[in-house]
Amino acid sequence: MGELICVKCKVALVPESTELRYLDHAFSVKTLKCPKCGQVCLSEELVRGKISEVEMSLEDK
Protein backbone atom coordinates (compact mmCIF):
# COMPACT_ATOMS: atom_id res chain seq x y z
CA MET A 1 0.00 0.00 0.00
CA GLY A 2 1.30 3.47 -0.87
CA GLU A 3 1.29 6.47 1.40
CA LEU A 4 -2.07 7.85 2.46
CA ILE A 5 -2.93 11.43 1.51
CA CYS A 6 -5.22 13.83 3.38
CA VAL A 7 -8.23 14.49 1.15
CA LYS A 8 -8.61 18.04 2.46
CA CYS A 9 -4.96 19.20 2.43
CA LYS A 10 -3.44 16.94 -0.26
CA VAL A 11 -0.40 16.14 1.92
CA ALA A 12 0.94 12.77 3.11
CA LEU A 13 -0.22 11.50 6.49
CA VAL A 14 2.55 10.95 9.04
CA PRO A 15 2.80 8.43 11.92
CA GLU A 16 2.08 10.02 15.27
CA SER A 17 0.95 9.07 18.76
CA THR A 18 -2.67 10.10 19.27
CA GLU A 19 -4.64 10.25 22.52
CA LEU A 20 -8.12 8.73 22.27
CA ARG A 21 -10.84 9.17 24.89
CA TYR A 22 -13.78 6.89 25.68
CA LEU A 23 -16.06 7.07 28.74
CA ASP A 24 -13.74 9.50 30.54
CA HIS A 25 -10.71 7.23 29.97
CA ALA A 26 -7.78 8.11 27.70
CA PHE A 27 -5.25 5.91 25.94
CA SER A 28 -2.53 6.55 23.37
CA VAL A 29 -2.25 4.75 20.04
CA LYS A 30 -0.07 5.11 16.95
CA THR A 31 -2.07 6.54 14.05
CA LEU A 32 -1.54 8.33 10.76
CA LYS A 33 -2.27 12.05 11.03
CA CYS A 34 -2.31 15.01 8.66
CA PRO A 35 0.50 17.36 9.71
CA LYS A 36 -1.47 20.33 8.36
CA CYS A 37 -5.08 19.98 9.60
CA GLY A 38 -4.65 17.26 12.25
CA GLN A 39 -7.18 14.82 10.75
CA VAL A 40 -6.50 11.29 12.06
CA CYS A 41 -6.80 8.05 10.11
CA LEU A 42 -7.88 5.05 12.21
CA SER A 43 -7.03 1.73 10.57
CA GLU A 44 -9.57 -1.09 10.56
CA GLU A 45 -7.01 -3.19 12.46
CA LEU A 46 -6.81 -0.57 15.23
CA VAL A 47 -10.60 -0.15 15.47
CA ARG A 48 -11.35 -3.89 15.52
CA GLY A 49 -8.43 -4.63 17.85
CA LYS A 50 -7.23 -2.19 20.49
CA ILE A 51 -10.22 0.17 20.46
CA SER A 52 -12.72 -2.69 20.58
CA GLU A 53 -10.83 -4.27 23.53
CA VAL A 54 -10.81 -0.99 25.47
CA GLU A 55 -14.50 -0.37 24.71
CA MET A 56 -15.55 -3.84 25.95
CA SER A 57 -13.33 -3.58 29.02
CA LEU A 58 -14.74 -0.20 30.07
CA GLU A 59 -18.38 -1.10 29.37
CA ASP A 60 -18.08 -4.26 31.52
CA LYS A 61 -17.19 -2.14 34.57
TORPA-4810 file (N, C-alpha, C, O; in nm, 3 decimals):
<nodes>
NODE_1_0.085_-0.118_0.000_0.000_0.000_0.000_0.089_0.124_0.000_0.188_0.129_0.073_M
NODE_2_0.055_0.223_-0.080_0.130_0.347_-0.087_0.096_0.437_0.030_0.017_0.401_0.118_G
NODE_3_0.156_0.554_0.031_0.129_0.647_0.140_-0.014_0.701_0.129_-0.067_0.717_0.019_E
NODE_4_-0.073_0.728_0.243_-0.207_0.785_0.246_-0.198_0.937_0.242_-0.109_0.996_0.303_L
NODE_5_-0.291_0.998_0.171_-0.293_1.143_0.151_-0.419_1.201_0.213_-0.528_1.144_0.198_I
NODE_6_-0.406_1.312_0.283_-0.522_1.383_0.338_-0.606_1.437_0.222_-0.554_1.507_0.135_C
NODE_7_-0.734_1.405_0.222_-0.823_1.449_0.115_-0.837_1.601_0.116_-0.842_1.664_0.010_V
NODE_8_-0.842_1.659_0.234_-0.861_1.804_0.246_-0.735_1.883_0.207_-0.744_1.979_0.131_K
NODE_9_-0.619_1.842_0.259_-0.496_1.920_0.243_-0.405_1.873_0.130_-0.315_1.946_0.088_C
NODE_10_-0.427_1.751_0.081_-0.344_1.694_-0.026_-0.198_1.675_0.015_-0.108_1.691_-0.067_K
NODE_11_-0.174_1.643_0.143_-0.040_1.614_0.192_-0.038_1.473_0.253_-0.142_1.421_0.294_V
NODE_12_0.080_1.413_0.258_0.094_1.277_0.311_0.069_1.274_0.462_0.112_1.363_0.535_A
NODE_13_-0.001_1.170_0.507_-0.022_1.150_0.649_0.107_1.098_0.711_0.183_1.026_0.646_L
NODE_14_0.132_1.136_0.836_0.255_1.095_0.904_0.220_1.017_1.031_0.118_1.044_1.094_V
NODE_15_0.305_0.919_1.069_0.280_0.843_1.192_0.296_0.934_1.314_0.389_1.014_1.322_P
NODE_16_0.204_0.919_1.407_0.208_1.002_1.527_0.130_0.935_1.638_0.033_0.863_1.611_E
NODE_17_0.169_0.957_1.762_0.095_0.907_1.876_-0.027_0.998_1.896_-0.016_1.120_1.897_S
NODE_18_-0.143_0.935_1.912_-0.267_1.010_1.927_-0.338_0.965_2.053_-0.347_0.845_2.080_T
NODE_19_-0.389_1.058_2.132_-0.464_1.025_2.252_-0.611_1.012_2.216_-0.671_1.104_2.161_E
NODE_20_-0.669_0.896_2.249_-0.812_0.873_2.227_-0.881_0.869_2.361_-0.824_0.825_2.461_L
NODE_21_-1.007_0.916_2.364_-1.084_0.917_2.489_-1.214_0.842_2.468_-1.279_0.853_2.364_R
NODE_22_-1.252_0.763_2.571_-1.378_0.689_2.568_-1.426_0.674_2.711_-1.352_0.624_2.796_Y
NODE_23_-1.548_0.716_2.740_-1.606_0.707_2.874_-1.512_0.762_2.981_-1.487_0.696_3.082_L
NODE_24_-1.462_0.881_2.960_-1.374_0.950_3.054_-1.240_0.880_3.077_-1.171_0.910_3.175_D
NODE_25_-1.201_0.788_2.990_-1.071_0.723_2.997_-0.993_0.759_2.871_-1.051_0.773_2.763_H
NODE_26_-0.862_0.775_2.885_-0.778_0.811_2.770_-0.670_0.705_2.751_-0.620_0.648_2.848_A
NODE_27_-0.635_0.680_2.626_-0.525_0.591_2.594_-0.459_0.638_2.466_-0.524_0.699_2.380_F
NODE_28_-0.330_0.611_2.454_-0.253_0.655_2.337_-0.235_0.540_2.239_-0.211_0.426_2.279_S
NODE_29_-0.246_0.573_2.111_-0.225_0.475_2.004_-0.146_0.541_1.892_-0.149_0.664_1.878_V
NODE_30_-0.077_0.461_1.814_-0.007_0.511_1.695_-0.107_0.520_1.580_-0.176_0.422_1.551_K
NODE_31_-0.116_0.634_1.517_-0.207_0.654_1.405_-0.134_0.729_1.294_-0.020_0.772_1.310_T
NODE_32_-0.202_0.745_1.182_-0.154_0.833_1.076_-0.233_0.962_1.089_-0.355_0.960_1.107_L
NODE_33_-0.164_1.075_1.079_-0.227_1.205_1.103_-0.179_1.305_0.999_-0.063_1.302_0.957_K
NODE_34_-0.268_1.395_0.958_-0.231_1.501_0.866_-0.152_1.606_0.944_-0.201_1.659_1.044_C
NODE_35_-0.030_1.637_0.899_0.050_1.736_0.971_-0.005_1.878_0.956_0.034_1.968_1.032_P
NODE_36_-0.093_1.899_0.861_-0.147_2.033_0.836_-0.277_2.059_0.913_-0.285_2.158_0.987_K
NODE_37_-0.377_1.973_0.897_-0.508_1.998_0.960_-0.533_1.913_1.085_-0.625_1.941_1.161_C
NODE_38_-0.451_1.808_1.106_-0.465_1.726_1.225_-0.564_1.611_1.212_-0.585_1.538_1.309_G
NODE_39_-0.625_1.593_1.096_-0.718_1.482_1.075_-0.646_1.350_1.099_-0.532_1.332_1.054_Q
NODE_40_-0.711_1.257_1.170_-0.650_1.129_1.206_-0.714_1.017_1.126_-0.835_1.017_1.104_V
NODE_41_-0.633_0.923_1.082_-0.680_0.805_1.011_-0.671_0.686_1.106_-0.563_0.651_1.152_C
NODE_42_-0.786_0.623_1.136_-0.788_0.505_1.221_-0.799_0.382_1.131_-0.895_0.369_1.055_L
NODE_43_-0.701_0.294_1.140_-0.703_0.173_1.057_-0.810_0.076_1.108_-0.846_0.078_1.225_S
NODE_44_-0.859_-0.008_1.018_-0.957_-0.109_1.056_-0.898_-0.201_1.163_-0.967_-0.241_1.257_E
NODE_45_-0.770_-0.234_1.149_-0.701_-0.319_1.246_-0.705_-0.256_1.386_-0.731_-0.326_1.484_E
NODE_46_-0.679_-0.128_1.395_-0.681_-0.057_1.523_-0.822_-0.055_1.581_-0.840_-0.080_1.701_L
NODE_47_-0.921_-0.025_1.499_-1.060_-0.015_1.547_-1.111_-0.151_1.594_-1.173_-0.161_1.700_V
NODE_48_-1.086_-0.255_1.516_-1.135_-0.389_1.552_-1.052_-0.454_1.663_-1.098_-0.547_1.728_R
NODE_49_-0.931_-0.406_1.684_-0.843_-0.463_1.785_-0.842_-0.384_1.914_-0.927_-0.405_2.000_G
NODE_50_-0.747_-0.294_1.926_-0.723_-0.219_2.049_-0.845_-0.140_2.096_-0.882_-0.147_2.213_K
NODE_51_-0.908_-0.066_2.006_-1.022_0.017_2.046_-1.138_-0.069_2.091_-1.205_-0.037_2.190_I
NODE_52_-1.164_-0.178_2.021_-1.272_-0.269_2.058_-1.245_-0.331_2.196_-1.337_-0.342_2.277_S
NODE_53_-1.120_-0.370_2.223_-1.083_-0.427_2.353_-1.108_-0.326_2.465_-1.166_-0.361_2.568_E
NODE_54_-1.064_-0.203_2.446_-1.081_-0.099_2.547_-1.230_-0.072_2.569_-1.274_-0.060_2.683_V
NODE_55_-1.306_-0.063_2.462_-1.450_-0.037_2.471_-1.519_-0.147_2.552_-1.596_-0.116_2.643_E
NODE_56_-1.492_-0.273_2.522_-1.555_-0.384_2.595_-1.512_-0.384_2.741_-1.594_-0.407_2.830_M
NODE_57_-1.385_-0.360_2.766_-1.333_-0.358_2.902_-1.400_-0.250_2.987_-1.439_-0.276_3.101_S
NODE_58_-1.415_-0.131_2.932_-1.474_-0.020_3.007_-1.625_-0.037_3.025_-1.678_0.000_3.129_L
NODE_59_-1.694_-0.092_2.926_-1.838_-0.110_2.937_-1.874_-0.221_3.034_-1.985_-0.223_3.088_E
NODE_60_-1.783_-0.316_3.058_-1.808_-0.426_3.152_-1.797_-0.380_3.296_-1.842_-0.451_3.387_D
NODE_61_-1.739_-0.264_3.320_-1.719_-0.214_3.457_-1.844_-0.152_3.512_-1.845_-0.105_3.625_K
</nodes>
